[in-house]
Amino acid sequence: MPITGIFRLPFAEQVAFFRQKINMPTEHYDDIIKSAHDRAFVVAGAAKADLLNDLRQAVDRSIAEGKSIGWFRKEFDAIVAKNGWTGWTGEGTKDGRDWRTRIIYRTNMSASYAAGRYAQLTSPSMLKNRPYWKYIHNDTVLHPRPLHLSWNGLVLKHDDPWWQTHFPPNGWGCRCRVTAVRADQYKGDRAPDDGMYEFVDRHGEVHRVPQGVDYGWDYAPGASVTALRANAIAKSETLGDGISNALRQQLARSEHEGERIDLQMRSMRTLQDVKAILSDIVAIKPEWLPHGVSQVVAANVDNVFAMTDSRGYFVLSTAEIPAAGGRSGLSLTLAALRKSQDGKPLDFSEEYALESIWHEMGHNRQAHQMLDSMPIEQRVIAESLRQTIARQTYPELLNMLGIEALHLLAIRTGGLSYTKSAGTFKNLLVEIGAMNPVTLALHAPILTSLQLIDQKATWNSMIQDIATVLSDAYPSKKVLIVETLHRLENRRYD
C-alpha cells in the first residue's frame, strides 16, 4: 500500500529531527537499536561514506519535499549504480529491491514523523492545554496487529511510563500514531500490561521486549533528542563561563537552523497542522468527516477562506482577503490553531476561518458525484443552506478545540460568501418565525430538519424538501416560502 497522507506533508519538526542526525556506517540492521536511531542515520550494509551520504540526501528530499516511494526507488537505483553497491539484502530481484526500498523509505518517514510529533506534543503550550495522549490505530492497515488494535483509543497522561516503550511506530510497517487530548477526555484508563517476550539477537544476547512491539522499536522516537536539548539548556546555566558560552553558542546555532527550516516550511507545516487536527477529529468524531481527509493543500482563490469536496480534499486559500485585514485563509487558520493550543481567544477573522473549515466539513458528508453534477441554480440554494447551518452549529467544532465562540452573532451577520443569496434565505427564516431576529438562532426542530436535508444532499428534491419542512411548520407562510425559494432557484451566486 503506498504511503500517502501525513507522510506526504512534512513539517518543520520532522525535517529538523532528521537533519540533526549523523551518518553511521553499519553492516547489520541491529548494529544500533532503539533511541540510538535518534542521532544516527543508518542503512544496513551501507558502509561507504559517499554511498551513505547519497542515500541520506534521497531520504532527506523524501521527507522535506514529500517525495513518493516511486521517486525514492528511482533515486535508489541511480545511487546503487553510481556507487557500485553490491551484496545488499534484496539485490537481484524486483521484489527484493521493492522490499528493501520500502523498508528504508517507510522506516525513515515514520520514525521522523513520530519524532516531529513528539516534539510538538511535548511543547510547553501543548502540555498545558492537552496533557493527555491518545493512541490511534490506523484502520487502513491490511493485517493489523491484535495488540495495536486493542490499544486504539487508549488515553494516558503524557508522562506515563508506558509511552516510553509504546510510542508508535511500534514495529516494522506500523502506522499507529498519537494525538494530544484535553484532560476531560481521560476516563481513568490504565496502562495495559500485555507481558513481555524474549528476543535472542545474532550475538546470542537475550532481550526482553513488550508484547506487541518489534525488537528494537520499544522506545519513543525523538524523546532522547528533546531530553538532550533540555538537559543542555539547564547545564549551560551551571557551567563555567568558557564552556557555558560555547554550549550556548551551539544551542543558538541549532535554534537558528530551526528558524531557517521553519521559514522554508511554514506553509507546508500549516497544511500539516490543519490535516493533523482534522485527522484528530476523525478519530474522535468520525461522523463529522465520514470520507476522511485525503489531502490538505493551498491555492490562490480570491475572497475565499477554504474549499473542499466530499472526497476529503481541503483547500486553504493563500489570497489576501480585504475584509479580514488582508490576511489569507491559510494564515488565519494557522493563527487560530496556534491560539487554540495556547488557550488564547480568537479575533473575528480567526474564528470565521474555523467556521469556514466547519462549513467545508459539512460538504465532506455529501456525495461529490452529486455536487459535480448539480446545476448552478441548485448550488445556490444548497450553499445558502450549508452556510446557514454552519453558522448555527460551528461552536461544536470550537468546543472540541477548547475555544469559546466570541463572535457568533457577528459571523452570522457578516459572512463573506453568497451574502445576497444566503441573506435572502436568512431573511425568509426570520420573516416566517423560524429564526430569532436578534440572535439569528434557528429554532431547534427546524435546524434538525434542515441538517438532515443538507447531509442527504439530494439536489433534485432539495428545494422541495426545504419548502415542505418550512411549510409544515408555518402553514400560513407557505406562499411566501415557495415564492422565495423559487427566486433562489433561478439565481446565480452572489
N, C-alpha and C positions, 0 to 999 in steps of 0.2 A: 504494500500500500504506500503510495507516495506521501512524503511529508508535505503538508500544506498548513495553512492557518498560522498558528502562533510562531512556528519556526521560520515562516517566510517574511515576518515583520519583526526585524531586530529592534533592540532598544539599547540606550547608551550603556546601562549597567552590564548588559550581556557582552557588548563589544569590549568594554574596559576590562572585564574579567578575563576574557580570552587573551587580550594583548599584554597582560602583565605576566603571562607565562614565559618560562624559558624552554628552549628546545633541549630535549634529553634523549640521546640515542639509546635504543633498547633492542634486545634480541627477542624477548618474550613479552606477551601481553601483561603478565603479572610481575614484571620486574619492579614496577611501582604499583601500589594499590591504595585505595581509599583516598584520604584527603591529600596525599602527595600529588594527586592529579590536579589539585587547585593551583599548583605552582609550576607544573611541568607539562609541556606538550610532547606527547609520545605517539609513535606509530610502530607497533610491534614489528621488528625486523628491519626498521629503517635506522641504520647506524651511521650513515654518512651525513656530514653536516649539510652539504648542498642539497641532497635529496630531502632531508627532513625540513629544511627551510622552504623548499619549493612546495612540499605538501602543506606546510603551515600557511603559506600565502594563499593557497587554494581554499583551505578551511576558513581562513580569515575573511576572504571575499564571500564565501558562502554565508557566513554569519552576518557580516556588516552590510551586504548588499542583497540578502535574501535569495541567493542563487539556489536553483533546483538541484536535485541529486543527478539529473541528467547532465547538467552543466558540469558538476563536480566530476562525473565519470569521464567526460571528455578531457578535463584537465588532468585527471589521474593517469589516463592513457599516455598523454603527452609527457608528463613528468617521468613515468616509468621508462619511456623510450629515451628521453633526454639523458637520464642518469644511468641507463643500462642496468636497472634494478632487476635482479632475478632471484628466484628462490623464495619469493614471498608467498604466504599462505593464500591459496585460491588461484595462483598462477596456472595458466594452461587451458582453462575453460571459461566460457562466457558466464556460466552460473557461478563459478568460483570468483571471478572478477567482480560480478554484480554483488555477491555476498560480501566480499571484502570492502568494496567501496561503500556499501550500505552501512557496515559496521563503523567505518571511520567517520562517515558523514553524520549518521544519526547520533552516535555517541558524543561527538563534539557539539552538535547542535543542542541536544537535550541537556547535556551537562552544563554548557554555558548559559542556556536559557534558565535552568534551575538556579544557577549561581546568581544570575542577574535578578531573578525574582527574590532570592534570599536577601540580596542587598536592599531591594525595595521593601520587603516585608519587615526588615529589622531597622528601618529608618525610625528615628525618634517620633516623628509625627504619626507614622503608621501604627507603631506600637501603642501610642497614646490613644488613638481613636479606634483601632481594631486589634486588640491584644490577643485574639484567639485565631488559630489557624484551622482550616478545614481541608481534609483530604478529599480529593476528587479523582475518581477513576474515569478514564476515557472510554466511553461506550462504543467507540468505533473500532477498538481492538478486536481482531477476528478470534483470537484464542486467549481470552482474559485469564489471568491467574486468579484462582479462587480467593486467596487471601487478600489480594489487591481489591477485588470486588467487595469483600467483607469490610474493608476499611473505608469504602466510599461513604462520604457524609460524616465521618468521624471528626469531632471538634474538640481540640485540646488547647490549653494555654501555650503560647509561643515558646515558653521556656521549659515545657515538659520534656524530660529526658528522652521520651520515645522518638521525638523528631531528630535527635542526634544520629539515629540509626535507620530511620524510616522516612526521611525527607526524600521525595521522589526526584529523579527516577530511581527505582529500586531493583534494577536489573537490566540486562540487555533487551532493548526494544520496549522497555516500559515507557508509557506515555501518560502516566498519572501526574497530577500536579497539586499544588497547594494554593489556597486563596485565603486572604485575611478576612475575618468577620468580627462584628461587634460583640461585646460581652453578652448582650441579651440573646445571642444565638447559641450560647453554651448551655446545654441541657444536662450537665452533670456526667458527660462521657468520661470513661476511664481508659487509660492506655491499654490496649489489648495485650495479653500475654499469650502468644502463639507458640512459645517454646523456641528451642534452638536446634540446629543440626551441625554436624561436624563435616568440614571440608578438608581433605588432605591435598596439599599443593604438590607441585612436581618435585619439591625437595623433601617430601615426606613430613612436612610440618603440618600439624593439625590446627585448624581454625574453627572457632565456634561462631556461627553466623545465625542471625534471627531467621526463623522460618518465613518464607515468602520473599526474602531478599537474596539476590545472587551474591556469590562470593566477590568481595571487593567493592560492593555497592552499599555497604552499611555505613554510610556517612552522609552528611548534608553538604552538597556541592556549594562551594563559596564560603562556607562558615569559617574555615581557617583563615581565609584572606581578610574577612571582616574582623575577626578577632585579632589578627596580627596587626592590622591598622589601628584598631582601638588601643591595643597594648602599646604600640609605638608612640601614639599621641600622648598617652599617660606617662610613658617612660621619658619622653622628651622634657617633661616638667621636672624630673628629679636628677637628671644627669648634669655633669659639669658643663660650663659654657661652651667649650670647644666641641665636644661630641654632640651636645644638645643642639647647637646651632646647625651642625652638619646634618643631623637627623631631621630637624625641622625643614631644612632646605630640600632634602629628599622628599619629604611629605608634601611640601609646597609644589615641587615639580610634578609629583603624582596628581595633586589636586588640579594643577593647570592642565595636565593632559586630559583629565576627566572633563574639565570645562570645554576643552577644544573638541573632544568627541561629542559632548553634549550639543555644542553648536552645530556640528555636522549632522547630528542625528535627531535634532529636535522634532522635525515634522514626523519622521518615522516613529519616534517614541510616543508622540501624541497619538498617532493612529494605534500604536500598540496598547497605550493606556486605555483608549476607548474600547478596543477589542477585548482587552482583559476584563474590563468592568462589565461589558455586555456578556462575556462568557461566564463571569461570576453570576450574573443574573440568570442565565440559562440554567446554571447548576441549582440555584435556589428556587427560581420560578420558571420552569420550562414552558409553562403555558403562555408566558409573555412573549417568548420567541420560539414558537414551535418549529420554525425552519432553520433554527440555529444562526450562527454568524460565520459566513463563508469568507468574507473579505471586508476590510475597512480601508478605504482609500481617500485621497484628497483630489479635488478638482476645482478649477476656477469657474464657479457658477454664480452669476450676479443675483443679489437680493435673496439669497437662499442660505440658511444655516446648514441644512443637511437634506439628503435624499436617500431613498432606499427602494428595494423591491422585496418581494416575499421569498426570494432565494437566499436571503440573509446577506445581501450585498449593500453595505452602507457607504455613502459618500459624504464627506465633510468638505464644505466649500472653503477655499482659500481667498475668495474675493472679499474685498472690503465692503462692509455694509454701513452706509451713511447713518442710518437710524440707530446703529449700535456703536456710534462713536468712531466709525472707521475700522472697527475690529472685524475679523472674519469668524465664520462658524468654527473653523479649526482652532483658532486661538482662544475663542470664548469657551469652547468645550474643554480645552486643556485647563484654562483658568478655573472653571467650575469644578473639575475633578480634583485639582490640587487643593482648592479651598475646602472641598468636602473631606479630604483626607486630614486637613488641619483643623476641621471644625469651625471654619470661618463662614460668615453669612455671604450669600451671593448678591451681586447687584442685579438690576433688572435684566440686562442683556445676557449675563451668565445663566440666570435662571431660565430665561427664554431659550437659550441654546439647549439646555437639558429638556425643556418641554418639546423642542423640535425633535430631539432624539426619541422621546416618548411617542410623539406623533408618528415617526417613522417605524417604531417598533410595532405600532398598530398595523402598518402595511405588511409587516412580516407574517401576520396571521392570515393574510389574504392570498389567494392563488394568483401568481404573477401572470399565468396564461390569460386569466380573465382581465387583469389590468392592462396587459398589452393589447388585447383585442377590443377594449372598451371604447366606444365613440367619444370624441372630445366633449360633447354635450353632457354625457353621463358622468364624465370625470369631474365636471364642475360640482355637481351635487354630491358626488362621492367624496371629493376633497373637502367640501364645506362640512359634510357630516363628520369626516375624520378629524378636521380641525376643531370643530365644536366639542367632540368627545374628548380629544386630547387635552383641551384646556380645562375641562371639567375634572379630569382624572390624573393629570401628571403628578400631583402630590404623592401618589402611590410610589412613583419612582424615587422622588426626593426622600421620602420616608425610608426607603430601602438604603439609600446612600447616607442617611443620617443628616439630612438637610431640612431646614424649615422653609416652607413656602412663604416668602415675604411679599411677593409681588403678584399674587394670584389674580386680583381684580385688574391690575394694570396689564397683565398678559392677556386676560380675556378681552380687554377692550383695545389693546394696542398691537394686535397681530400684524405681521408684515406681509403675509401671503394671502391672496384671494380675499382682500379686505372687503370688497364690494359684494362679491358673491356670498362669502361666509357671513358678512354683515347682514345681508338680506335674510339669510336663514336664521340668524340670531334674532333679528327684529321680529320675524314671524313667531318664533318661540316665545318671545316676550309678550307680543300682542295677544296671542291666544291664551296666555296664562300659564304656559309650561315652564317658563324661566323667570326667576325673580328679577325684577327690573333694576334693583340696586346691586345685589351681589352677583348677578348673572349666573346663579346656580340653577341647574336644571332640577326639576322635581325628580326624585329618585326613581319612581316607576317608569317615567318617560326615558330617563337616562339608561336604565337597564334594557328597555326595549330597543332603543336606538343602537346600543352597543351590540346587541345580537345581530341587527341588520348590517352594521358596519363589518363585523367579523365574518358574517356569512358571505358578504360581498357578491351577491347575485345581482349583477349590474342590470340585467334586462327587467328586473322587477323592483329595483331599489326604490325608485321614486314612488311606485305604487305601495310598497311596503311602508315607507315613511308616512305617506298620506293616510294609510289605514290606521297605523298606530296613533297618529295625532287626531284623526277624525273620530276614532272610537273614544278617545279620552275627552275630546272637546267637540262634540257633535254640532253645536251651534256655530262653530267656526269652520265647518267643512269647506264651504265655498272659498273662503279666504286661503285656506291651506292648499287646496287643489290649484287655485289660480297662481299662488306664489311659487309653488314647486314647478308648475308648468313654465313659468317665466325663467326659472333657474335652469330648466332642462334645455332651453334654447339659447343659453348664454355661453360665451367663451370665458376663459379665465380672465378675471380682472380683480 
